[in-house]
Amino acid sequence: MSLIDLTGQTALITGAAKRVGRSIASALADQGVNIVVHYNTSRGEAEALTAQLRDRGVDARTVQSPLDDRAQVEGMWEQALGCAPGGRISLLVNNASIFPSDTLSTLSPENLEQNLSVNALAPLYLIRLFAAQVRNANAPPACVVNLLDSRIGGYMKKHVSYALSKRMLFSLTRMLALELAPKVRVNAVAPGMVLAPEGESGETLERLAARAPLARWGAPEDVANAVAFLMRNDYLTGQVIYVDGGAFIKEDPYG
Ligand SMILES: NC(=O)c1ccc[n+]([C@@H]2O[C@H](COP(=O)([O-])OP(=O)(O)OC[C@H]3O[C@@H](n4cnc5c(N)ncnc54)[C@H](OP(=O)(O)O)[C@@H]3O)[C@@H](O)[C@H]2O)c1
């Protein structure tokens, strides 16, 4: 079967104002998809992005919210549905994430809780709301893509809370793919070294990325194109695409 046409559908992308989320918004707009740009603190970037997307001929709106607890997630979902064309969202990208440093010995309950809340529970609550809307709308199959991390199979000893939260999201991707089929497909993209965390120089990551089989960094567009592919191939669910130059194949991805 050929890839499906997404023209006129609407996507909600969390954390979409800049960096990888922004590239995903752009790749989906290339497919004629209307975009609801969720942001937390990056208001200026979110508004600039929606203006650019509208210039390219799609509908684009912003919604603002932290995603640290369930009430915030529910409030954001209501805002998003309220501004989506026709009050309907058929594509969801769980991209927003935090990436703090901690180890098994420095890990605090607060840090662990915040990582799980933003990186795994917010996507879970959002997917449930999304799926309920799709069921009620008697609409064609809808699609979710979750952003993981290509290192989830290894031991990220300097980012323990983050690693646990992304592994939880990996498990949720498979569980929800089974639970919500056939009305909702749930897939994931696991990026490797794409952008250095904000405020960090790229040197260390550049050195690490050189150890991947393809021996270089990826670009946010590589990740975004994988998201668009999963949206367009409607025989895929429960799938993870590793966009990491082959690093995930190695026992120690960047060793
Ligand atoms: N960059 C990479 O090389 C890489 C590697 C592996 C995996 N990934 C994954 O790919 C995705 C995108 O990566 P990225 O580097 O572009 O992400 P990022 O810049 O670290 O975060 C994306 C957005 O998440 C939002 N966010 C953070 N905390 C939030 C909170 N408490 N509530 C609501 N929103 C919050 C922020 O929005 P505001 O700016 O509006 O506050 C931020 O811009 C993430 O899921 C990441 O884990 C990226």
Ligand as a Chemical Component Dictionary entry (heavy atoms), coordinates in Angstrom:
data_LIG
# 
_chem_comp.id                   LIG 
_chem_comp.type                 NON-POLYMER 
_chem_comp.pdbx_formal_charge   0 
_chem_comp.three_letter_code    LIG 
# 
loop_
_chem_comp_atom.comp_id 
_chem_comp_atom.atom_id 
_chem_comp_atom.alt_atom_id 
_chem_comp_atom.type_symbol 
_chem_comp_atom.charge 
_chem_comp_atom.model_Cartn_x 
_chem_comp_atom.model_Cartn_y 
_chem_comp_atom.model_Cartn_z 
_chem_comp_atom.pdbx_ordinal 
LIG N1  N1  N 0  18.254 16.387 21.066 1  
LIG C1  C1  C 0  18.707 15.138 20.931 2  
LIG O1  O1  O 0  19.818 14.906 20.408 3  
LIG C2  C2  C 0  17.861 13.997 21.429 4  
LIG C3  C3  C 0  18.492 12.756 21.660 5  
LIG C4  C4  C 0  17.715 11.702 22.132 6  
LIG C5  C5  C 0  16.358 11.873 22.359 7  
LIG N2  N2  N 1  15.768 13.089 22.131 8  
LIG C6  C6  C 0  14.328 13.253 22.405 9  
LIG O2  O2  O 0  13.718 13.936 21.315 10 
LIG C7  C7  C 0  12.746 14.880 21.813 11 
LIG C8  C8  C 0  13.108 16.282 21.326 12 
LIG O3  O3  O 0  14.441 16.587 21.718 13 
LIG P1  P1  P 0  14.883 18.093 22.036 14 
LIG O4  O4  O 0  16.324 18.032 22.377 15 
LIG O5  O5  O -1 14.406 18.985 20.952 16 
LIG O6  O6  O 0  14.014 18.360 23.365 17 
LIG P2  P2  P 0  14.224 19.531 24.434 18 
LIG O7  O7  O 0  14.711 20.731 23.724 19 
LIG O8  O8  O 0  15.038 19.023 25.578 20 
LIG O9  O9  O 0  12.740 19.714 24.990 21 
LIG C9  C9  C 0  11.647 19.985 24.107 22 
LIG C10 C10 C 0  10.648 20.888 24.793 23 
LIG O10 O10 O 0  10.076 20.255 25.925 24 
LIG C11 C11 C 0  9.384  21.278 26.621 25 
LIG N3  N3  N 0  9.301  20.999 28.066 26 
LIG C12 C12 C 0  10.332 20.800 28.930 27 
LIG N4  N4  N 0  9.848  20.656 30.195 28 
LIG C13 C13 C 0  8.504  20.786 30.102 29 
LIG C14 C14 C 0  7.454  20.758 31.057 30 
LIG N5  N5  N 0  7.675  20.562 32.371 31 
LIG N6  N6  N 0  6.190  20.938 30.614 32 
LIG C15 C15 C 0  5.938  21.119 29.298 33 
LIG N7  N7  N 0  6.881  21.171 28.352 34 
LIG C16 C16 C 0  8.157  21.003 28.750 35 
LIG C17 C17 C 0  10.185 22.574 26.399 36 
LIG O11 O11 O 0  9.260  23.565 25.937 37 
LIG P3  P3  P 0  9.517  25.157 26.169 38 
LIG O12 O12 O 0  10.820 25.448 25.471 39 
LIG O13 O13 O 0  8.348  25.796 25.531 40 
LIG O14 O14 O 0  9.589  25.371 27.658 41 
LIG C18 C18 C 0  11.232 22.176 25.355 42 
LIG O15 O15 O 0  11.413 23.139 24.359 43 
LIG C19 C19 C 0  12.748 14.736 23.326 44 
LIG O16 O16 O 0  11.703 13.869 23.723 45 
LIG C20 C20 C 0  14.108 14.128 23.639 46 
LIG O17 O17 O 0  14.111 13.368 24.822 47 
LIG C21 C21 C 0  16.499 14.154 21.671 48 
# 
loop_
_chem_comp_bond.comp_id 
_chem_comp_bond.atom_id_1 
_chem_comp_bond.atom_id_2 
_chem_comp_bond.value_order 
_chem_comp_bond.pdbx_ordinal 
LIG N1  C1  SING 1  
LIG C1  O1  DOUB 2  
LIG C1  C2  SING 3  
LIG C2  C3  SING 4  
LIG C2  C21 DOUB 5  
LIG C3  C4  DOUB 6  
LIG C4  C5  SING 7  
LIG C5  N2  DOUB 8  
LIG N2  C6  SING 9  
LIG N2  C21 SING 10 
LIG C6  O2  SING 11 
LIG C6  C20 SING 12 
LIG O2  C7  SING 13 
LIG C7  C8  SING 14 
LIG C7  C19 SING 15 
LIG C8  O3  SING 16 
LIG O3  P1  SING 17 
LIG P1  O4  DOUB 18 
LIG P1  O5  SING 19 
LIG P1  O6  SING 20 
LIG O6  P2  SING 21 
LIG P2  O7  DOUB 22 
LIG P2  O8  SING 23 
LIG P2  O9  SING 24 
LIG O9  C9  SING 25 
LIG C9  C10 SING 26 
LIG C10 O10 SING 27 
LIG C10 C18 SING 28 
LIG O10 C11 SING 29 
LIG C11 N3  SING 30 
LIG C11 C17 SING 31 
LIG N3  C12 SING 32 
LIG N3  C16 SING 33 
LIG C12 N4  DOUB 34 
LIG N4  C13 SING 35 
LIG C13 C14 SING 36 
LIG C13 C16 DOUB 37 
LIG C14 N5  SING 38 
LIG C14 N6  DOUB 39 
LIG N6  C15 SING 40 
LIG C15 N7  DOUB 41 
LIG N7  C16 SING 42 
LIG C17 O11 SING 43 
LIG C17 C18 SING 44 
LIG O11 P3  SING 45 
LIG P3  O12 DOUB 46 
LIG P3  O13 SING 47 
LIG P3  O14 SING 48 
LIG C18 O15 SING 49 
LIG C19 O16 SING 50 
LIG C19 C20 SING 51 
LIG C20 O17 SING 52 
# 
